[in-house]
């Protein structure tokens, strides 16, 4: 089952050096304009093709603009046969993220 993680909890984990693997499923243009520090860009339309070639950690958080499509993506990752960890959806997505963003 996909868990929900609150923005405050994710920020605390980032600050404590306990960061999960963060997968941002937005398009590359939006990702380049600003993303959660350390996030990897795997656009949602490419996820099914890239899921087998991607290196997944044991702890993954999926992010999108409002938390809807990232929930679908998190379910897809969780159901992947090669994934054996925990996956969470960022509650409210970037809409709920009130902290600094990294740009490329």
N, C-alpha and C positions, 0 to 999 in steps of 0.2 A: 504494500500500500504506500502511495506517495504521501509523504509528510508535508506540512506547511512550515516554513520558517519565517519568522517576523524580521523585518529589516533591522531592528535594533539588535536582535540576536546574531544575525549575520555580521553586522558591523563589529560587534563585540568579539566575535570569533576572528575576524580579520585583524583587529587590533591586538589580540592575544597571540597571534601567530598560529592559530588553529584553523586556518582557512580551508574550506572544502574546495573541491574543483567546481568552479563557477562556469556554467555554460550559458552564454547569451545567444538566444535564438533569433534576434533581430537581423535585419539585412545589414550588410557591411557599411553602408553609408551612415545609418543610425548608430551602429557600434562605434564608428570612427569619431562621431560627434561627442561621445561620452559614454563610458561604461564603468561598472564596478571594478575597482582595482583588482587586477589579476584574472579577470574574466577572459574566457576564450570565446571567439565567435564561431558558432556553428549554426548558420541560418536554418530555420525550421524546414524550408522546402528541401534542403540538402541532407537533413538528419538521417532519413532512412537509407540514403546511399552511403553515408559516411559512418554510420553507427558501428559497423564491423571493423573499420580501419582506425577508429579513434581509440586512444588509450584512455580507459576509464579508471578513475581512482575509486576507492571504497566509499567515498562520501562526496556526493554531487548535489549542487543546487542549480536549478534551471531558472532563467530569468527572461522576461519579456516586458512589454510596456505596462500591462495591467494584471498579469498573472493568469490569464485564460489560456493562451496557446502554450505557455510554458508548462501548464499542468498537463496538457496533452503530450507535450514532448517528454516530460518527466515519466509519464506512464509508458511511453514508447521505450525509453531507456531502461526502465525497470523491467519491462517484459523481454528485453534482449537477452538471449540465452547466455551470452558471454559476460553479462553484468552480474556481479555477486556482492553488491554493496548496498548502501542506503542512498535514496534519491529524495530530494525535497524540492518543492516549488516555493519561490519567493512570494510571500503573500503581498498582494497589490502591485507586484512588479516594480518597475521604475517609478510608477505613480507614488508608491509608498516609500521609496528610497530618498531620504532627505540629506544624504551625505555627499561628500565630494566625489566627483567622477574623474576617471582617468581618460585622457584623449590620446589618439595616435598621431 
